[in-house]
Amino acid sequence: MNSQQQAYLEKFGSRMTLNKTERVLYGHDIAAMPNLVKPLIGNTTPDAVVQPQNEEELAEVVRWAYQEGIPITPRGKASSGYGGVIPVKKGLVIDFYQMKDVEEVDEEGLTVTVQPGITWEQLDYKLKPQDLTLRLYPTSYPSSSVGGWLAQGGAGIGSYEYGYFRQNVVSARVVLPSGEVREFSGDELDLISDAEGITGLISQVTVRIQPMEDVDVIALACPDAHEAQKLMQTIIDADLPIWSMIFINPRMAEMKNRAPLMEHYG
């Protein structure tokens, strides 16, 4: 990155860094890179990191980077551990930490519109005063972001009832490489979900939510995997009102029973 390019990024002030130590932290995600893979990708320290505050800033910096031929890597919370946020071509990392506002809650339509950097725990906490909650969320609920899960794709807690996260997204606004902002909905969302930023950078997401209600937790033990499969099929056939289902093996059950009880917010 040349001096003119660095001068452009300085307009972001404290929301931009060229510091080498800080840039090294943006060169990996939550997981350790396997030793067999490290030599293949080499140095992954980006040349710079910037944190836009809104969609307008995001579109501007994406347009500038595209015109300058600078590779871009979007970064949410880097909690997936699959390498999607690793800047293998260095360049510029766009960190969505500053874009974490709730923009609109539709209590009648049961949807919420948010910026991509908000975590699921933050969003859930902001919905509670209105007696609303999430339909589903990833197992990394306290730390992963809404935009990051859409970009990564997959299922999570609550997916037994509501399916994959993609099925619960109403629409997403995306900044294309040209800086143009486009809204994707319906079947078009297949171009965004699981794409890890290849199509463009997510700037806003509207997802479906649900009213708050009490949930009972029930544990069942099965003597073997075959009986567990039969039980699961019986539950499906009976169409029981189950929100989420988790399987654990005997060793994990033992460890859970021995672990101290830990609850959020006391």
Secondary structure as a PSIPRED ss2 file (coil, helix, strand):
# PSIPRED VFORMAT (PSIPRED V4.0)

   1 M C   1.000  0.000  0.000
   2 N C   1.000  0.000  0.000
   3 S H   0.000  1.000  0.000
   4 Q H   0.000  1.000  0.000
   5 Q H   0.000  1.000  0.000
   6 Q H   0.000  1.000  0.000
   7 A H   0.000  1.000  0.000
   8 Y H   0.000  1.000  0.000
   9 L H   0.000  1.000  0.000
  10 E H   0.000  1.000  0.000
  11 K H   0.000  1.000  0.000
  12 F H   0.000  1.000  0.000
  13 G H   0.000  1.000  0.000
  14 S H   0.000  1.000  0.000
  15 R H   0.000  1.000  0.000
  16 M E   0.000  0.000  1.000
  17 T E   0.000  0.000  1.000
  18 L C   1.000  0.000  0.000
  19 N C   1.000  0.000  0.000
  20 K H   0.000  1.000  0.000
  21 T H   0.000  1.000  0.000
  22 E H   0.000  1.000  0.000
  23 R H   0.000  1.000  0.000
  24 V H   0.000  1.000  0.000
  25 L H   0.000  1.000  0.000
  26 Y C   1.000  0.000  0.000
  27 G C   1.000  0.000  0.000
  28 H C   1.000  0.000  0.000
  29 D C   1.000  0.000  0.000
  30 I C   1.000  0.000  0.000
  31 A C   1.000  0.000  0.000
  32 A C   1.000  0.000  0.000
  33 M C   1.000  0.000  0.000
  34 P C   1.000  0.000  0.000
  35 N C   1.000  0.000  0.000
  36 L C   1.000  0.000  0.000
  37 V C   1.000  0.000  0.000
  38 K H   0.000  1.000  0.000
  39 P H   0.000  1.000  0.000
  40 L H   0.000  1.000  0.000
  41 I H   0.000  1.000  0.000
  42 G C   1.000  0.000  0.000
  43 N C   1.000  0.000  0.000
  44 T C   1.000  0.000  0.000
  45 T C   1.000  0.000  0.000
  46 P C   1.000  0.000  0.000
  47 D C   1.000  0.000  0.000
  48 A E   0.000  0.000  1.000
  49 V E   0.000  0.000  1.000
  50 V E   0.000  0.000  1.000
  51 Q C   1.000  0.000  0.000
  52 P C   1.000  0.000  0.000
  53 Q C   1.000  0.000  0.000
  54 N C   1.000  0.000  0.000
  55 E H   0.000  1.000  0.000
  56 E H   0.000  1.000  0.000
  57 E H   0.000  1.000  0.000
  58 L H   0.000  1.000  0.000
  59 A H   0.000  1.000  0.000
  60 E H   0.000  1.000  0.000
  61 V H   0.000  1.000  0.000
  62 V H   0.000  1.000  0.000
  63 R H   0.000  1.000  0.000
  64 W H   0.000  1.000  0.000
  65 A H   0.000  1.000  0.000
  66 Y H   0.000  1.000  0.000
  67 Q H   0.000  1.000  0.000
  68 E H   0.000  1.000  0.000
  69 G C   1.000  0.000  0.000
  70 I C   1.000  0.000  0.000
  71 P C   1.000  0.000  0.000
  72 I E   0.000  0.000  1.000
  73 T E   0.000  0.000  1.000
  74 P E   0.000  0.000  1.000
  75 R E   0.000  0.000  1.000
  76 G C   1.000  0.000  0.000
  77 K C   1.000  0.000  0.000
  78 A C   1.000  0.000  0.000
  79 S C   1.000  0.000  0.000
  80 S C   1.000  0.000  0.000
  81 G C   1.000  0.000  0.000
  82 Y C   1.000  0.000  0.000
  83 G C   1.000  0.000  0.000
  84 G C   1.000  0.000  0.000
  85 V C   1.000  0.000  0.000
  86 I C   1.000  0.000  0.000
  87 P C   1.000  0.000  0.000
  88 V C   1.000  0.000  0.000
  89 K C   1.000  0.000  0.000
  90 K C   1.000  0.000  0.000
  91 G C   1.000  0.000  0.000
  92 L E   0.000  0.000  1.000
  93 V E   0.000  0.000  1.000
  94 I E   0.000  0.000  1.000
  95 D E   0.000  0.000  1.000
  96 F C   1.000  0.000  0.000
  97 Y C   1.000  0.000  0.000
  98 Q C   1.000  0.000  0.000
  99 M C   1.000  0.000  0.000
 100 K C   1.000  0.000  0.000
 101 D C   1.000  0.000  0.000
 102 V E   0.000  0.000  1.000
 103 E E   0.000  0.000  1.000
 104 E E   0.000  0.000  1.000
 105 V E   0.000  0.000  1.000
 106 D E   0.000  0.000  1.000
 107 E C   1.000  0.000  0.000
 108 E C   1.000  0.000  0.000
 109 G C   1.000  0.000  0.000
 110 L C   1.000  0.000  0.000
 111 T E   0.000  0.000  1.000
 112 V E   0.000  0.000  1.000
 113 T E   0.000  0.000  1.000
 114 V E   0.000  0.000  1.000
 115 Q C   1.000  0.000  0.000
 116 P C   1.000  0.000  0.000
 117 G C   1.000  0.000  0.000
 118 I C   1.000  0.000  0.000
 119 T E   0.000  0.000  1.000
 120 W H   0.000  1.000  0.000
 121 E H   0.000  1.000  0.000
 122 Q H   0.000  1.000  0.000
 123 L H   0.000  1.000  0.000
 124 D H   0.000  1.000  0.000
 125 Y H   0.000  1.000  0.000
 126 K H   0.000  1.000  0.000
 127 L H   0.000  1.000  0.000
 128 K H   0.000  1.000  0.000
 129 P H   0.000  1.000  0.000
 130 Q H   0.000  1.000  0.000
 131 D C   1.000  0.000  0.000
 132 L E   0.000  0.000  1.000
 133 T E   0.000  0.000  1.000
 134 L E   0.000  0.000  1.000
 135 R C   1.000  0.000  0.000
 136 L C   1.000  0.000  0.000
 137 Y E   0.000  0.000  1.000
 138 P C   1.000  0.000  0.000
 139 T C   1.000  0.000  0.000
 140 S C   1.000  0.000  0.000
 141 Y C   1.000  0.000  0.000
 142 P C   1.000  0.000  0.000
 143 S C   1.000  0.000  0.000
 144 S C   1.000  0.000  0.000
 145 S E   0.000  0.000  1.000
 146 V H   0.000  1.000  0.000
 147 G H   0.000  1.000  0.000
 148 G H   0.000  1.000  0.000
 149 W H   0.000  1.000  0.000
 150 L H   0.000  1.000  0.000
 151 A H   0.000  1.000  0.000
 152 Q H   0.000  1.000  0.000
 153 G C   1.000  0.000  0.000
 154 G C   1.000  0.000  0.000
 155 A C   1.000  0.000  0.000
 156 G C   1.000  0.000  0.000
 157 I E   0.000  0.000  1.000
 158 G C   1.000  0.000  0.000
 159 S H   0.000  1.000  0.000
 160 Y H   0.000  1.000  0.000
 161 E H   0.000  1.000  0.000
 162 Y H   0.000  1.000  0.000
 163 G C   1.000  0.000  0.000
 164 Y C   1.000  0.000  0.000
 165 F H   0.000  1.000  0.000
 166 R H   0.000  1.000  0.000
 167 Q H   0.000  1.000  0.000
 168 N H   0.000  1.000  0.000
 169 V E   0.000  0.000  1.000
 170 V E   0.000  0.000  1.000
 171 S E   0.000  0.000  1.000
 172 A E   0.000  0.000  1.000
 173 R E   0.000  0.000  1.000
 174 V E   0.000  0.000  1.000
 175 V E   0.000  0.000  1.000
 176 L C   1.000  0.000  0.000
 177 P C   1.000  0.000  0.000
 178 S C   1.000  0.000  0.000
 179 G C   1.000  0.000  0.000
 180 E C   1.000  0.000  0.000
 181 V E   0.000  0.000  1.000
 182 R E   0.000  0.000  1.000
 183 E E   0.000  0.000  1.000
 184 F E   0.000  0.000  1.000
 185 S E   0.000  0.000  1.000
 186 G H   0.000  1.000  0.000
 187 D H   0.000  1.000  0.000
 188 E H   0.000  1.000  0.000
 189 L H   0.000  1.000  0.000
 190 D H   0.000  1.000  0.000
 191 L H   0.000  1.000  0.000
 192 I C   1.000  0.000  0.000
 193 S C   1.000  0.000  0.000
 194 D C   1.000  0.000  0.000
 195 A C   1.000  0.000  0.000
 196 E C   1.000  0.000  0.000
 197 G C   1.000  0.000  0.000
 198 I C   1.000  0.000  0.000
 199 T C   1.000  0.000  0.000
 200 G C   1.000  0.000  0.000
 201 L E   0.000  0.000  1.000
 202 I E   0.000  0.000  1.000
 203 S E   0.000  0.000  1.000
 204 Q E   0.000  0.000  1.000
 205 V E   0.000  0.000  1.000
 206 T E   0.000  0.000  1.000
 207 V E   0.000  0.000  1.000
 208 R E   0.000  0.000  1.000
 209 I E   0.000  0.000  1.000
 210 Q E   0.000  0.000  1.000
 211 P E   0.000  0.000  1.000
 212 M C   1.000  0.000  0.000
 213 E C   1.000  0.000  0.000
 214 D C   1.000  0.000  0.000
 215 V C   1.000  0.000  0.000
 216 D C   1.000  0.000  0.000
 217 V C   1.000  0.000  0.000
 218 I C   1.000  0.000  0.000
 219 A C   1.000  0.000  0.000
 220 L C   1.000  0.000  0.000
 221 A C   1.000  0.000  0.000
 222 C C   1.000  0.000  0.000
 223 P C   1.000  0.000  0.000
 224 D C   1.000  0.000  0.000
 225 A H   0.000  1.000  0.000
 226 H H   0.000  1.000  0.000
 227 E H   0.000  1.000  0.000
 228 A H   0.000  1.000  0.000
 229 Q H   0.000  1.000  0.000
 230 K H   0.000  1.000  0.000
 231 L H   0.000  1.000  0.000
 232 M H   0.000  1.000  0.000
 233 Q H   0.000  1.000  0.000
 234 T H   0.000  1.000  0.000
 235 I H   0.000  1.000  0.000
 236 I H   0.000  1.000  0.000
 237 D H   0.000  1.000  0.000
 238 A H   0.000  1.000  0.000
 239 D C   1.000  0.000  0.000
 240 L C   1.000  0.000  0.000
 241 P C   1.000  0.000  0.000
 242 I C   1.000  0.000  0.000
 243 W C   1.000  0.000  0.000
 244 S C   1.000  0.000  0.000
 245 M C   1.000  0.000  0.000
 246 I C   1.000  0.000  0.000
 247 F C   1.000  0.000  0.000
 248 I C   1.000  0.000  0.000
 249 N C   1.000  0.000  0.000
 250 P H   0.000  1.000  0.000
 251 R H   0.000  1.000  0.000
 252 M H   0.000  1.000  0.000
 253 A H   0.000  1.000  0.000
 254 E H   0.000  1.000  0.000
 255 M H   0.000  1.000  0.000
 256 K H   0.000  1.000  0.000
 257 N H   0.000  1.000  0.000
 258 R H   0.000  1.000  0.000
 259 A C   1.000  0.000  0.000
 260 P C   1.000  0.000  0.000
 261 L C   1.000  0.000  0.000
 262 M C   1.000  0.000  0.000
 263 E C   1.000  0.000  0.000
 264 H C   1.000  0.000  0.000
 265 Y C   1.000  0.000  0.000
 266 G C   1.000  0.000  0.000
